């Protein structure tokens, strides 16, 4: 390797270390003290750099705190590229997500220390959640390109890649939300599988029978229109009966007269 090539590589490694140090400092400070109690200056000081250096790598403290999650979309997309070509796109996306969750080397969320806590905070802080949303969108754009390549189509002309990724990413997001709100850090893989099962079976298959109601239980809102129609029908029947009876009484009175 020539000296000219070594210098850029060293600079690149140094920049990567600086970015990682800033991200780790933001991650720990936000979790330890709360997002609103942490400033950019404090993150820079914890990483032993100045504010200008922080601004070269991140646009906000939220972006720095969530930077460790950005690589997870890349890992899922790498697993998606590696799926066998004959697999249907949504199945390939599902298995790519499950491959990521099952790979200890990829450090999926349920195996990485404090990621669960970070996502709990992201659910509570709108600015943090907004940055998390942008990270997901960036990863999904790459996923759409990968699915389009698998199908041999142009995603600008064919909607199927975008629909596939939107469905798969939606299932992952639903599982992640249930995981955070459920308070069980080890439950993520099971929730992801459940979410994809619901997507492919319950929502795309035959509807299940409605559950039986217990006596005395309040009626569900979805049955309200049926109840309303029944009440209206009964009211109309009663009204018609009364009108008929009145007419018959009137005719009887006229006949008697």
Rosetta blueprint (number, residue, H / E / L):
1 X L
2 X L
3 X H
4 X H
5 X H
6 X H
7 X H
8 X H
9 X H
10 X H
11 X H
12 X H
13 X H
14 X H
15 X H
16 X H
17 X H
18 X H
19 X H
20 X H
21 X H
22 X H
23 X H
24 X H
25 X H
26 X H
27 X H
28 X H
29 X H
30 X H
31 X H
32 X H
33 X H
34 X L
35 X H
36 X H
37 X H
38 X L
39 X L
40 X H
41 X H
42 X H
43 X H
44 X H
45 X H
46 X H
47 X L
48 X L
49 X L
50 X L
51 X H
52 X H
53 X H
54 X H
55 X H
56 X H
57 X H
58 X L
59 X L
60 X L
61 X H
62 X H
63 X H
64 X H
65 X H
66 X L
67 X H
68 X H
69 X H
70 X H
71 X H
72 X H
73 X H
74 X H
75 X H
76 X H
77 X H
78 X H
79 X H
80 X H
81 X H
82 X L
83 X L
84 X L
85 X L
86 X L
87 X L
88 X L
89 X H
90 X H
91 X H
92 X H
93 X H
94 X H
95 X H
96 X H
97 X H
98 X H
99 X H
100 X H
101 X H
102 X H
103 X L
104 X H
105 X H
106 X H
107 X L
108 X L
109 X H
110 X H
111 X H
112 X L
113 X L
114 X L
115 X H
116 X H
117 X H
118 X H
119 X H
120 X H
121 X H
122 X H
123 X H
124 X H
125 X L
126 X H
127 X H
128 X H
129 X H
130 X H
131 X H
132 X H
133 X H
134 X H
135 X H
136 X H
137 X H
138 X H
139 X H
140 X H
141 X H
142 X H
143 X H
144 X H
145 X H
146 X H
147 X H
148 X H
149 X H
150 X H
151 X H
152 X L
153 X L
154 X L
155 X L
156 X L
157 X L
158 X L
159 X L
160 X H
161 X H
162 X H
163 X H
164 X H
165 X H
166 X H
167 X H
168 X H
169 X H
170 X H
171 X H
172 X H
173 X H
174 X H
175 X H
176 X H
177 X H
178 X H
179 X H
180 X H
181 X H
182 X H
183 X L
184 X L
185 X H
186 X H
187 X H
188 X H
189 X H
190 X H
191 X H
192 X H
193 X H
194 X H
195 X H
196 X H
197 X H
198 X H
199 X H
200 X H
201 X H
202 X H
203 X L
204 X L
205 X L
206 X L
207 X L
208 X L
209 X L
210 X L
211 X L
212 X L
213 X L
214 X L
215 X L
216 X L
217 X L
218 X L
219 X L
220 X L
221 X H
222 X H
223 X H
224 X H
225 X H
226 X H
227 X H
228 X H
229 X H
230 X H
231 X H
232 X H
233 X H
234 X H
235 X H
236 X H
237 X H
238 X H
239 X H
240 X H
241 X H
242 X H
243 X H
244 X H
245 X H
246 X H
247 X H
248 X H
249 X H
250 X H
251 X H
252 X H
253 X H
254 X H
255 X H
256 X H
257 X L
